[in-house]
Amino acid sequence: MSVVDILRKQLIKLQKEREEITLEKGLAARDNNDLRENFAYDYWVEREFVVTAKIYDILKEIEKLSPKEPRSRSKESRQASKMP
């Protein structure tokens, strides 16, 4: 199993965790309408930020490790073909 495959599995796990966190955050918001004094809501918001940051880090790492597909035509060749 490649490093990219391992990262993809971690990504799926974190995305599921973020879904659960979003649900818990919604339940905490429903329980107390004044979100300024809702410590449970604040906790879930912070957890959501942390998990989202981890997701972005993994996505960057996957992009860095994944082989790049060659572009069909480079920008220079397109510009050169437009010149008379």
PyMOL Python script that loads the backbone (N, CA, C, O; Angstrom):
from pymol import cmd

cmd.read_pdbstr("""\
ATOM      1  N   MET A   1       0.854  -1.172   0.000  1.00  0.00           N
ATOM      2  CA  MET A   1       0.000   0.000   0.000  1.00  0.00           C
ATOM      3  C   MET A   1       0.903   1.239   0.000  1.00  0.00           C
ATOM      4  O   MET A   1       1.841   1.341   0.790  1.00  0.00           O
ATOM      5  N   SER A   2       0.602   2.156  -0.886  1.00  0.00           N
ATOM      6  CA  SER A   2       1.445   3.345  -1.016  1.00  0.00           C
ATOM      7  C   SER A   2       1.108   4.381   0.056  1.00  0.00           C
ATOM      8  O   SER A   2       0.085   4.291   0.735  1.00  0.00           O
ATOM      9  N   VAL A   3       1.975   5.341   0.182  1.00  0.00           N
ATOM     10  CA  VAL A   3       1.774   6.430   1.141  1.00  0.00           C
ATOM     11  C   VAL A   3       0.509   7.198   0.787  1.00  0.00           C
ATOM     12  O   VAL A   3      -0.242   7.605   1.673  1.00  0.00           O
ATOM     13  N   VAL A   4       0.274   7.397  -0.500  1.00  0.00           N
ATOM     14  CA  VAL A   4      -0.920   8.130  -0.942  1.00  0.00           C
ATOM     15  C   VAL A   4      -2.185   7.374  -0.538  1.00  0.00           C
ATOM     16  O   VAL A   4      -3.167   7.993  -0.129  1.00  0.00           O
ATOM     17  N   ASP A   5      -2.174   6.056  -0.647  1.00  0.00           N
ATOM     18  CA  ASP A   5      -3.333   5.257  -0.241  1.00  0.00           C
ATOM     19  C   ASP A   5      -3.597   5.395   1.257  1.00  0.00           C
ATOM     20  O   ASP A   5      -4.746   5.509   1.682  1.00  0.00           O
ATOM     21  N   ILE A   6      -2.541   5.385   2.041  1.00  0.00           N
ATOM     22  CA  ILE A   6      -2.676   5.559   3.491  1.00  0.00           C
ATOM     23  C   ILE A   6      -3.253   6.938   3.801  1.00  0.00           C
ATOM     24  O   ILE A   6      -4.138   7.073   4.646  1.00  0.00           O
ATOM     25  N   LEU A   7      -2.750   7.953   3.115  1.00  0.00           N
ATOM     26  CA  LEU A   7      -3.261   9.310   3.321  1.00  0.00           C
ATOM     27  C   LEU A   7      -4.729   9.415   2.915  1.00  0.00           C
ATOM     28  O   LEU A   7      -5.507  10.107   3.573  1.00  0.00           O
ATOM     29  N   ARG A   8      -5.104   8.746   1.855  1.00  0.00           N
ATOM     30  CA  ARG A   8      -6.509   8.774   1.421  1.00  0.00           C
ATOM     31  C   ARG A   8      -7.417   8.123   2.461  1.00  0.00           C
ATOM     32  O   ARG A   8      -8.526   8.599   2.705  1.00  0.00           O
ATOM     33  N   LYS A   9      -6.951   7.039   3.072  1.00  0.00           N
ATOM     34  CA  LYS A   9      -7.737   6.399   4.129  1.00  0.00           C
ATOM     35  C   LYS A   9      -7.883   7.331   5.330  1.00  0.00           C
ATOM     36  O   LYS A   9      -8.958   7.428   5.921  1.00  0.00           O
ATOM     37  N   GLN A  10      -6.796   8.014   5.687  1.00  0.00           N
ATOM     38  CA  GLN A  10      -6.865   8.987   6.777  1.00  0.00           C
ATOM     39  C   GLN A  10      -7.835  10.112   6.427  1.00  0.00           C
ATOM     40  O   GLN A  10      -8.582  10.585   7.283  1.00  0.00           O
ATOM     41  N   LEU A  11      -7.818  10.532   5.179  1.00  0.00           N
ATOM     42  CA  LEU A  11      -8.700  11.595   4.718  1.00  0.00           C
ATOM     43  C   LEU A  11     -10.164  11.187   4.860  1.00  0.00           C
ATOM     44  O   LEU A  11     -10.987  11.971   5.333  1.00  0.00           O
ATOM     45  N   ILE A  12     -10.483   9.975   4.457  1.00  0.00           N
ATOM     46  CA  ILE A  12     -11.860   9.478   4.579  1.00  0.00           C
ATOM     47  C   ILE A  12     -12.282   9.438   6.041  1.00  0.00           C
ATOM     48  O   ILE A  12     -13.401   9.823   6.381  1.00  0.00           O
ATOM     49  N   LYS A  13     -11.385   8.972   6.904  1.00  0.00           N
ATOM     50  CA  LYS A  13     -11.681   8.902   8.340  1.00  0.00           C
ATOM     51  C   LYS A  13     -11.944  10.300   8.907  1.00  0.00           C
ATOM     52  O   LYS A  13     -12.888  10.497   9.672  1.00  0.00           O
ATOM     53  N   LEU A  14     -11.107  11.265   8.529  1.00  0.00           N
ATOM     54  CA  LEU A  14     -11.281  12.627   9.028  1.00  0.00           C
ATOM     55  C   LEU A  14     -12.547  13.275   8.480  1.00  0.00           C
ATOM     56  O   LEU A  14     -13.194  14.049   9.187  1.00  0.00           O
ATOM     57  N   GLN A  15     -12.909  12.979   7.252  1.00  0.00           N
ATOM     58  CA  GLN A  15     -14.141  13.532   6.692  1.00  0.00           C
ATOM     59  C   GLN A  15     -15.360  12.999   7.439  1.00  0.00           C
ATOM     60  O   GLN A  15     -16.306  13.745   7.691  1.00  0.00           O
ATOM     61  N   LYS A  16     -15.344  11.721   7.792  1.00  0.00           N
ATOM     62  CA  LYS A  16     -16.436  11.146   8.585  1.00  0.00           C
ATOM     63  C   LYS A  16     -16.473  11.779   9.973  1.00  0.00           C
ATOM     64  O   LYS A  16     -17.546  12.072  10.500  1.00  0.00           O
ATOM     65  N   GLU A  17     -15.296  11.986  10.559  1.00  0.00           N
ATOM     66  CA  GLU A  17     -15.224  12.624  11.876  1.00  0.00           C
ATOM     67  C   GLU A  17     -15.782  14.039  11.811  1.00  0.00           C
ATOM     68  O   GLU A  17     -16.484  14.473  12.724  1.00  0.00           O
ATOM     69  N   ARG A  18     -15.472  14.763  10.734  1.00  0.00           N
ATOM     70  CA  ARG A  18     -15.979  16.132  10.596  1.00  0.00           C
ATOM     71  C   ARG A  18     -17.497  16.142  10.459  1.00  0.00           C
ATOM     72  O   ARG A  18     -18.157  17.044  10.974  1.00  0.00           O
ATOM     73  N   GLU A  19     -18.058  15.148   9.770  1.00  0.00           N
ATOM     74  CA  GLU A  19     -19.515  15.045   9.668  1.00  0.00           C
ATOM     75  C   GLU A  19     -20.140  14.869  11.047  1.00  0.00           C
ATOM     76  O   GLU A  19     -21.142  15.510  11.362  1.00  0.00           O
ATOM     77  N   GLU A  20     -19.550  14.004  11.867  1.00  0.00           N
ATOM     78  CA  GLU A  20     -20.053  13.784  13.224  1.00  0.00           C
ATOM     79  C   GLU A  20     -19.926  15.053  14.063  1.00  0.00           C
ATOM     80  O   GLU A  20     -20.825  15.387  14.835  1.00  0.00           O
ATOM     81  N   ILE A  21     -18.814  15.749  13.909  1.00  0.00           N
ATOM     82  CA  ILE A  21     -18.591  16.989  14.658  1.00  0.00           C
ATOM     83  C   ILE A  21     -19.625  18.035  14.260  1.00  0.00           C
ATOM     84  O   ILE A  21     -20.154  18.746  15.115  1.00  0.00           O
ATOM     85  N   THR A  22     -19.912  18.131  12.970  1.00  0.00           N
ATOM     86  CA  THR A  22     -20.901  19.097  12.498  1.00  0.00           C
ATOM     87  C   THR A  22     -22.270  18.787  13.091  1.00  0.00           C
ATOM     88  O   THR A  22     -23.004  19.699  13.469  1.00  0.00           O
ATOM     89  N   LEU A  23     -22.613  17.514  13.174  1.00  0.00           N
ATOM     90  CA  LEU A  23     -23.875  17.115  13.793  1.00  0.00           C
ATOM     91  C   LEU A  23     -23.901  17.508  15.266  1.00  0.00           C
ATOM     92  O   LEU A  23     -24.880  18.085  15.740  1.00  0.00           O
ATOM     93  N   GLU A  24     -22.830  17.199  15.989  1.00  0.00           N
ATOM     94  CA  GLU A  24     -22.760  17.549  17.410  1.00  0.00           C
ATOM     95  C   GLU A  24     -22.824  19.063  17.616  1.00  0.00           C
ATOM     96  O   GLU A  24     -23.452  19.544  18.559  1.00  0.00           O
ATOM     97  N   LYS A  25     -22.175  19.797  16.734  1.00  0.00           N
ATOM     98  CA  LYS A  25     -22.202  21.261  16.818  1.00  0.00           C
ATOM     99  C   LYS A  25     -23.635  21.765  16.643  1.00  0.00           C
ATOM    100  O   LYS A  25     -24.074  22.666  17.358  1.00  0.00           O
ATOM    101  N   GLY A  26     -24.354  21.183  15.694  1.00  0.00           N
ATOM    102  CA  GLY A  26     -25.751  21.564  15.482  1.00  0.00           C
ATOM    103  C   GLY A  26     -26.616  21.245  16.681  1.00  0.00           C
ATOM    104  O   GLY A  26     -27.483  22.036  17.053  1.00  0.00           O
ATOM    105  N   LEU A  27     -26.389  20.091  17.291  1.00  0.00           N
ATOM    106  CA  LEU A  27     -27.152  19.726  18.487  1.00  0.00           C
ATOM    107  C   LEU A  27     -26.845  20.671  19.645  1.00  0.00           C
ATOM    108  O   LEU A  27     -27.741  21.048  20.400  1.00  0.00           O
ATOM    109  N   ALA A  28     -25.583  21.050  19.780  1.00  0.00           N
ATOM    110  CA  ALA A  28     -25.207  21.988  20.844  1.00  0.00           C
ATOM    111  C   ALA A  28     -25.840  23.350  20.604  1.00  0.00           C
ATOM    112  O   ALA A  28     -26.260  24.010  21.554  1.00  0.00           O
ATOM    113  N   ALA A  29     -25.913  23.776  19.362  1.00  0.00           N
ATOM    114  CA  ALA A  29     -26.539  25.062  19.040  1.00  0.00           C
ATOM    115  C   ALA A  29     -28.030  25.011  19.326  1.00  0.00           C
ATOM    116  O   ALA A  29     -28.611  25.992  19.790  1.00  0.00           O
ATOM    117  N   ARG A  30     -28.645  23.884  19.054  1.00  0.00           N
ATOM    118  CA  ARG A  30     -30.082  23.744  19.292  1.00  0.00           C
ATOM    119  C   ARG A  30     -30.396  23.754  20.786  1.00  0.00           C
ATOM    120  O   ARG A  30     -31.429  24.280  21.201  1.00  0.00           O
ATOM    121  N   ASP A  31     -29.514  23.177  21.590  1.00  0.00           N
ATOM    122  CA  ASP A  31     -29.750  23.085  23.030  1.00  0.00           C
ATOM    123  C   ASP A  31     -29.717  24.439  23.717  1.00  0.00           C
ATOM    124  O   ASP A  31     -30.434  24.653  24.694  1.00  0.00           O
ATOM    125  N   ASN A  32     -28.902  25.348  23.224  1.00  0.00           N
ATOM    126  CA  ASN A  32     -28.776  26.660  23.864  1.00  0.00           C
ATOM    127  C   ASN A  32     -28.737  27.712  22.761  1.00  0.00           C
ATOM    128  O   ASN A  32     -27.776  27.781  21.995  1.00  0.00           O
ATOM    129  N   ASN A  33     -29.776  28.522  22.684  1.00  0.00           N
ATOM    130  CA  ASN A  33     -29.888  29.495  21.598  1.00  0.00           C
ATOM    131  C   ASN A  33     -28.865  30.619  21.688  1.00  0.00           C
ATOM    132  O   ASN A  33     -28.510  31.201  20.663  1.00  0.00           O
ATOM    133  N   ASP A  34     -28.385  30.936  22.872  1.00  0.00           N
ATOM    134  CA  ASP A  34     -27.397  32.006  23.023  1.00  0.00           C
ATOM    135  C   ASP A  34     -26.006  31.403  22.838  1.00  0.00           C
ATOM    136  O   ASP A  34     -25.410  30.895  23.787  1.00  0.00           O
ATOM    137  N   LEU A  35     -25.501  31.464  21.615  1.00  0.00           N
ATOM    138  CA  LEU A  35     -24.229  30.807  21.307  1.00  0.00           C
ATOM    139  C   LEU A  35     -23.038  31.483  21.976  1.00  0.00           C
ATOM    140  O   LEU A  35     -21.959  30.894  22.052  1.00  0.00           O
ATOM    141  N   ARG A  36     -23.216  32.710  22.460  1.00  0.00           N
ATOM    142  CA  ARG A  36     -22.103  33.386  23.144  1.00  0.00           C
ATOM    143  C   ARG A  36     -21.774  32.692  24.454  1.00  0.00           C
ATOM    144  O   ARG A  36     -20.635  32.759  24.918  1.00  0.00           O
ATOM    145  N   GLU A  37     -22.744  32.031  25.056  1.00  0.00           N
ATOM    146  CA  GLU A  37     -22.526  31.367  26.344  1.00  0.00           C
ATOM    147  C   GLU A  37     -22.598  29.847  26.220  1.00  0.00           C
ATOM    148  O   GLU A  37     -22.743  29.149  27.223  1.00  0.00           O
ATOM    149  N   ASN A  38     -22.499  29.347  25.028  1.00  0.00           N
ATOM    150  CA  ASN A  38     -22.641  27.920  24.795  1.00  0.00           C
ATOM    151  C   ASN A  38     -21.252  27.294  24.639  1.00  0.00           C
ATOM    152  O   ASN A  38     -20.690  27.267  23.544  1.00  0.00           O
ATOM    153  N   PHE A  39     -20.717  26.798  25.741  1.00  0.00           N
ATOM    154  CA  PHE A  39     -19.369  26.239  25.727  1.00  0.00           C
ATOM    155  C   PHE A  39     -19.297  24.945  24.924  1.00  0.00           C
ATOM    156  O   PHE A  39     -18.269  24.660  24.310  1.00  0.00           O
ATOM    157  N   ALA A  40     -20.359  24.168  24.918  1.00  0.00           N
ATOM    158  CA  ALA A  40     -20.372  22.936  24.120  1.00  0.00           C
ATOM    159  C   ALA A  40     -20.264  23.274  22.636  1.00  0.00           C
ATOM    160  O   ALA A  40     -19.542  22.610  21.892  1.00  0.00           O
ATOM    161  N   TYR A  41     -20.981  24.305  22.211  1.00  0.00           N
ATOM    162  CA  TYR A  41     -20.914  24.737  20.809  1.00  0.00           C
ATOM    163  C   TYR A  41     -19.502  25.203  20.471  1.00  0.00           C
ATOM    164  O   TYR A  41     -18.956  24.843  19.429  1.00  0.00           O
ATOM    165  N   ASP A  42     -18.915  26.004  21.355  1.00  0.00           N
ATOM    166  CA  ASP A  42     -17.545  26.487  21.133  1.00  0.00           C
ATOM    167  C   ASP A  42     -16.560  25.324  21.006  1.00  0.00           C
ATOM    168  O   ASP A  42     -15.658  25.356  20.169  1.00  0.00           O
ATOM    169  N   TYR A  43     -16.738  24.306  21.837  1.00  0.00           N
ATOM    170  CA  TYR A  43     -15.875  23.132  21.776  1.00  0.00           C
ATOM    171  C   TYR A  43     -15.967  22.475  20.407  1.00  0.00           C
ATOM    172  O   TYR A  43     -14.944  22.152  19.804  1.00  0.00           O
ATOM    173  N   TRP A  44     -17.194  22.273  19.906  1.00  0.00           N
ATOM    174  CA  TRP A  44     -17.369  21.606  18.618  1.00  0.00           C
ATOM    175  C   TRP A  44     -16.875  22.462  17.460  1.00  0.00           C
ATOM    176  O   TRP A  44     -16.380  21.931  16.466  1.00  0.00           O
ATOM    177  N   VAL A  45     -17.003  23.778  17.577  1.00  0.00           N
ATOM    178  CA  VAL A  45     -16.467  24.666  16.537  1.00  0.00           C
ATOM    179  C   VAL A  45     -14.949  24.518  16.468  1.00  0.00           C
ATOM    180  O   VAL A  45     -14.382  24.416  15.380  1.00  0.00           O
ATOM    181  N   GLU A  46     -14.294  24.508  17.621  1.00  0.00           N
ATOM    182  CA  GLU A  46     -12.838  24.343  17.651  1.00  0.00           C
ATOM    183  C   GLU A  46     -12.418  22.987  17.087  1.00  0.00           C
ATOM    184  O   GLU A  46     -11.450  22.900  16.331  1.00  0.00           O
ATOM    185  N   ARG A  47     -13.143  21.932  17.452  1.00  0.00           N
ATOM    186  CA  ARG A  47     -12.838  20.591  16.919  1.00  0.00           C
ATOM    187  C   ARG A  47     -12.989  20.579  15.399  1.00  0.00           C
ATOM    188  O   ARG A  47     -12.191  19.968  14.689  1.00  0.00           O
ATOM    189  N   GLU A  48     -14.027  21.265  14.910  1.00  0.00           N
ATOM    190  CA  GLU A  48     -14.250  21.322  13.463  1.00  0.00           C
ATOM    191  C   GLU A  48     -13.087  22.020  12.763  1.00  0.00           C
ATOM    192  O   GLU A  48     -12.637  21.572  11.709  1.00  0.00           O
ATOM    193  N   PHE A  49     -12.600  23.113  13.343  1.00  0.00           N
ATOM    194  CA  PHE A  49     -11.452  23.815  12.767  1.00  0.00           C
ATOM    195  C   PHE A  49     -10.219  22.917  12.728  1.00  0.00           C
ATOM    196  O   PHE A  49      -9.502  22.889  11.728  1.00  0.00           O
ATOM    197  N   VAL A  50      -9.974  22.193  13.797  1.00  0.00           N
ATOM    198  CA  VAL A  50      -8.795  21.318  13.878  1.00  0.00           C
ATOM    199  C   VAL A  50      -8.876  20.208  12.831  1.00  0.00           C
ATOM    200  O   VAL A  50      -7.907  19.950  12.116  1.00  0.00           O
ATOM    201  N   VAL A  51     -10.023  19.559  12.745  1.00  0.00           N
ATOM    202  CA  VAL A  51     -10.176  18.459  11.790  1.00  0.00           C
ATOM    203  C   VAL A  51     -10.097  18.979  10.359  1.00  0.00           C
ATOM    204  O   VAL A  51      -9.490  18.338   9.501  1.00  0.00           O
ATOM    205  N   THR A  52     -10.703  20.131  10.094  1.00  0.00           N
ATOM    206  CA  THR A  52     -10.640  20.711   8.750  1.00  0.00           C
ATOM    207  C   THR A  52      -9.201  21.047   8.375  1.00  0.00           C
ATOM    208  O   THR A  52      -8.796  20.831   7.233  1.00  0.00           O
ATOM    209  N   ALA A  53      -8.432  21.566   9.312  1.00  0.00           N
ATOM    210  CA  ALA A  53      -7.022  21.871   9.044  1.00  0.00           C
ATOM    211  C   ALA A  53      -6.247  20.592   8.728  1.00  0.00           C
ATOM    212  O   ALA A  53      -5.405  20.583   7.830  1.00  0.00           O
ATOM    213  N   LYS A  54      -6.524  19.523   9.455  1.00  0.00           N
ATOM    214  CA  LYS A  54      -5.868  18.244   9.178  1.00  0.00           C
ATOM    215  C   LYS A  54      -6.236  17.734   7.786  1.00  0.00           C
ATOM    216  O   LYS A  54      -5.392  17.195   7.071  1.00  0.00           O
ATOM    217  N   ILE A  55      -7.502  17.910   7.410  1.00  0.00           N
ATOM    218  CA  ILE A  55      -7.951  17.482   6.079  1.00  0.00           C
ATOM    219  C   ILE A  55      -7.186  18.239   5.005  1.00  0.00           C
ATOM    220  O   ILE A  55      -6.704  17.637   4.046  1.00  0.00           O
ATOM    221  N   TYR A  56      -7.071  19.555   5.158  1.00  0.00           N
ATOM    222  CA  TYR A  56      -6.332  20.350   4.172  1.00  0.00           C
ATOM    223  C   TYR A  56      -4.863  19.938   4.109  1.00  0.00           C
ATOM    224  O   TYR A  56      -4.280  19.885   3.025  1.00  0.00           O
ATOM    225  N   ASP A  57      -4.264  19.647   5.257  1.00  0.00           N
ATOM    226  CA  ASP A  57      -2.862  19.203   5.264  1.00  0.00           C
ATOM    227  C   ASP A  57      -2.693  17.888   4.501  1.00  0.00           C
ATOM    228  O   ASP A  57      -1.745  17.726   3.732  1.00  0.00           O
ATOM    229  N   ILE A  58      -3.610  16.960   4.718  1.00  0.00           N
ATOM    230  CA  ILE A  58      -3.531  15.680   4.019  1.00  0.00           C
ATOM    231  C   ILE A  58      -3.737  15.879   2.522  1.00  0.00           C
ATOM    232  O   ILE A  58      -3.050  15.254   1.714  1.00  0.00           O
ATOM    233  N   LEU A  59      -4.678  16.743   2.146  1.00  0.00           N
ATOM    234  CA  LEU A  59      -4.905  17.005   0.719  1.00  0.00           C
ATOM    235  C   LEU A  59      -3.661  17.593   0.058  1.00  0.00           C
ATOM    236  O   LEU A  59      -3.319  17.226  -1.066  1.00  0.00           O
ATOM    237  N   LYS A  60      -2.988  18.501   0.754  1.00  0.00           N
ATOM    238  CA  LYS A  60      -1.750  19.073   0.214  1.00  0.00           C
ATOM    239  C   LYS A  60      -0.681  17.999   0.056  1.00  0.00           C
ATOM    240  O   LYS A  60       0.035  17.970  -0.945  1.00  0.00           O
ATOM    241  N   GLU A  61      -0.577  17.123   1.038  1.00  0.00           N
ATOM    242  CA  GLU A  61       0.427  16.055   0.988  1.00  0.00           C
ATOM    243  C   GLU A  61       0.123  15.081  -0.152  1.00  0.00           C
ATOM    244  O   GLU A  61       1.034  14.647  -0.858  1.00  0.00           O
ATOM    245  N   ILE A  62      -1.152  14.738  -0.331  1.00  0.00           N
ATOM    246  CA  ILE A  62      -1.534  13.855  -1.437  1.00  0.00           C
ATOM    247  C   ILE A  62      -1.193  14.507  -2.767  1.00  0.00           C
ATOM    248  O   ILE A  62      -0.668  13.854  -3.668  1.00  0.00           O
ATOM    249  N   GLU A  63      -1.491  15.788  -2.889  1.00  0.00           N
ATOM    250  CA  GLU A  63      -1.185  16.503  -4.131  1.00  0.00           C
ATOM    251  C   GLU A  63       0.313  16.513  -4.400  1.00  0.00           C
ATOM    252  O   GLU A  63       0.752  16.356  -5.539  1.00  0.00           O
ATOM    253  N   LYS A  64       1.093  16.701  -3.338  1.00  0.00           N
ATOM    254  CA  LYS A  64       2.549  16.738  -3.482  1.00  0.00           C
ATOM    255  C   LYS A  64       3.106  15.373  -3.898  1.00  0.00           C
ATOM    256  O   LYS A  64       4.037  15.303  -4.700  1.00  0.00           O
ATOM    257  N   LEU A  65       2.545  14.302  -3.362  1.00  0.00           N
ATOM    258  CA  LEU A  65       3.059  12.959  -3.622  1.00  0.00           C
ATOM    259  C   LEU A  65       2.497  12.313  -4.884  1.00  0.00           C
ATOM    260  O   LEU A  65       3.100  11.391  -5.432  1.00  0.00           O
ATOM    261  N   SER A  66       1.356  12.789  -5.341  1.00  0.00           N
ATOM    262  CA  SER A  66       0.723  12.186  -6.517  1.00  0.00           C
ATOM    263  C   SER A  66       1.474  12.576  -7.778  1.00  0.00           C
ATOM    264  O   SER A  66       1.977  13.692  -7.897  1.00  0.00           O
ATOM    265  N   PRO A  67       1.542  11.644  -8.714  1.00  0.00           N
ATOM    266  CA  PRO A  67       2.197  11.987  -9.987  1.00  0.00           C
ATOM    267  C   PRO A  67       1.374  13.034 -10.730  1.00  0.00           C
ATOM    268  O   PRO A  67       0.144  12.993 -10.737  1.00  0.00           O
ATOM    269  N   LYS A  68       2.066  13.950 -11.339  1.00  0.00           N
ATOM    270  CA  LYS A  68       1.401  15.017 -12.076  1.00  0.00           C
ATOM    271  C   LYS A  68       1.092  14.530 -13.483  1.00  0.00           C
ATOM    272  O   LYS A  68       1.931  13.914 -14.141  1.00  0.00           O
ATOM    273  N   GLU A  69      -0.114  14.813 -13.931  1.00  0.00           N
ATOM    274  CA  GLU A  69      -0.475  14.473 -15.303  1.00  0.00           C
ATOM    275  C   GLU A  69       0.069  15.562 -16.211  1.00  0.00           C
ATOM    276  O   GLU A  69      -0.078  16.748 -15.916  1.00  0.00           O
ATOM    277  N   PRO A  70       0.695  15.173 -17.311  1.00  0.00           N
ATOM    278  CA  PRO A  70       1.216  16.207 -18.213  1.00  0.00           C
ATOM    279  C   PRO A  70       0.066  16.976 -18.850  1.00  0.00           C
ATOM    280  O   PRO A  70      -0.966  16.410 -19.214  1.00  0.00           O
ATOM    281  N   ARG A  71       0.274  18.268 -18.971  1.00  0.00           N
ATOM    282  CA  ARG A  71      -0.740  19.095 -19.605  1.00  0.00           C
ATOM    283  C   ARG A  71      -0.704  18.829 -21.106  1.00  0.00           C
ATOM    284  O   ARG A  71       0.342  18.506 -21.669  1.00  0.00           O
ATOM    285  N   SER A  72      -1.851  18.969 -21.738  1.00  0.00           N
ATOM    286  CA  SER A  72      -1.909  18.685 -23.173  1.00  0.00           C
ATOM    287  C   SER A  72      -1.080  19.689 -23.962  1.00  0.00           C
ATOM    288  O   SER A  72      -0.377  19.318 -24.902  1.00  0.00           O
ATOM    289  N   ARG A  73      -1.161  20.951 -23.581  1.00  0.00           N
ATOM    290  CA  ARG A  73      -0.346  21.980 -24.222  1.00  0.00           C
ATOM    291  C   ARG A  73       0.065  22.975 -23.157  1.00  0.00           C
ATOM    292  O   ARG A  73      -0.746  23.380 -22.324  1.00  0.00           O
ATOM    293  N   SER A  74       1.300  23.357 -23.186  1.00  0.00           N
ATOM    294  CA  SER A  74       1.771  24.315 -22.198  1.00  0.00           C
ATOM    295  C   SER A  74       1.276  25.709 -22.541  1.00  0.00           C
ATOM    296  O   SER A  74       0.859  25.973 -23.668  1.00  0.00           O
ATOM    297  N   LYS A  75       1.325  26.587 -21.570  1.00  0.00           N
ATOM    298  CA  LYS A  75       0.860  27.955 -21.757  1.00  0.00           C
ATOM    299  C   LYS A  75       1.679  28.666 -22.831  1.00  0.00           C
ATOM    300  O   LYS A  75       1.130  29.416 -23.638  1.00  0.00           O
ATOM    301  N   GLU A  76       2.984  28.431 -22.843  1.00  0.00           N
ATOM    302  CA  GLU A  76       3.842  29.088 -23.829  1.00  0.00           C
ATOM    303  C   GLU A  76       3.472  28.670 -25.246  1.00  0.00           C
ATOM    304  O   GLU A  76       3.436  29.504 -26.150  1.00  0.00           O
ATOM    305  N   SER A  77       3.196  27.386 -25.445  1.00  0.00           N
ATOM    306  CA  SER A  77       2.883  26.929 -26.801  1.00  0.00           C
ATOM    307  C   SER A  77       1.540  27.478 -27.267  1.00  0.00           C
ATOM    308  O   SER A  77       1.360  27.738 -28.457  1.00  0.00           O
ATOM    309  N   ARG A  78       0.588  27.659 -26.336  1.00  0.00           N
ATOM    310  CA  ARG A  78      -0.690  28.260 -26.723  1.00  0.00           C
ATOM    311  C   ARG A  78      -0.503  29.713 -27.116  1.00  0.00           C
ATOM    312  O   ARG A  78      -1.095  30.180 -28.089  1.00  0.00           O
ATOM    313  N   GLN A  79       0.326  30.433 -26.356  1.00  0.00           N
ATOM    314  CA  GLN A  79       0.570  31.835 -26.679  1.00  0.00           C
ATOM    315  C   GLN A  79       1.338  31.959 -27.988  1.00  0.00           C
ATOM    316  O   GLN A  79       1.070  32.866 -28.775  1.00  0.00           O
ATOM    317  N   ALA A  80       2.272  31.078 -28.228  1.00  0.00           N
ATOM    318  CA  ALA A  80       3.053  31.125 -29.460  1.00  0.00           C
ATOM    319  C   ALA A  80       2.171  30.843 -30.670  1.00  0.00           C
ATOM    320  O   ALA A  80       2.382  31.418 -31.738  1.00  0.00           O
ATOM    321  N   SER A  81       1.191  29.967 -30.513  1.00  0.00           N
ATOM    322  CA  SER A  81       0.325  29.650 -31.648  1.00  0.00           C
ATOM    323  C   SER A  81      -0.628  30.795 -31.971  1.00  0.00           C
ATOM    324  O   SER A  81      -1.143  30.860 -33.088  1.00  0.00           O
ATOM    325  N   LYS A  82      -0.876  31.694 -31.032  1.00  0.00           N
ATOM    326  CA  LYS A  82      -1.752  32.837 -31.273  1.00  0.00           C
ATOM    327  C   LYS A  82      -1.034  33.964 -32.001  1.00  0.00           C
ATOM    328  O   LYS A  82      -1.674  34.811 -32.625  1.00  0.00           O
ATOM    329  N   MET A  83       0.285  33.975 -31.923  1.00  0.00           N
ATOM    330  CA  MET A  83       1.050  35.038 -32.574  1.00  0.00           C
ATOM    331  C   MET A  83       1.052  34.838 -34.081  1.00  0.00           C
ATOM    332  O   MET A  83       1.072  33.702 -34.554  1.00  0.00           O
ATOM    333  N   PRO A  84       1.030  35.958 -34.860  1.00  0.00           N
ATOM    334  CA  PRO A  84       1.023  35.840 -36.325  1.00  0.00           C
ATOM    335  C   PRO A  84       2.330  35.359 -36.880  1.00  0.00           C
ATOM    336  O   PRO A  84       2.468  35.213 -38.094  1.00  0.00           O
TER     337      PRO A  84
END
""", "prot")
cmd.dss("prot")
cmd.show_as("cartoon", "prot")
cmd.util.cbc("prot")
cmd.orient("prot")
